[in-house]
Amino acid sequence: MNDHFDNTLHELLAKHKTEIPNNGFSDNVLKKLPLTHRHTWILYVAYTLGILVFVLSGSYALIIKRVSLFVLYVSTCNVPSIFSVIAMLSVVMIYWILAKITYDENFV
C-alpha cells in the first residue's frame, strides 16, 4: 500500500514541478550571514599541552629507543641494501608526515 502511494506521490510531484526564480536571493542571504572566525589558537594550545605532557611523561625516550632499535636492526640485518634504504626512508617519511600534521594549519 505504501509503495503505491509513494509512487503516485512522486509522479504527481514530478508532473507539477516548477522552478522558483532565485533573483539573487541566495547571494543576499549569504552576504547577510555573520562571519565565522576560526579559533586556531585553541589548536596551538592543545598542541603545546600535548607536547608538554609527552615530554614530561618521558614517552619520547620510549619512541626514540624503538626507532633506534628499528634502525639498528635494519642496518645489521642480512637483507639486500634496497630494503634497508626503503625502511630508513619510511621512518623519515613518518616523521615528515607527523611534522606536517603538527605545523600545517591548513591540514585541519
Helices and strands as residue ranges (DSSP letters): H 2-15, H 25-32, H 40-56, H 59-76, H 81-103
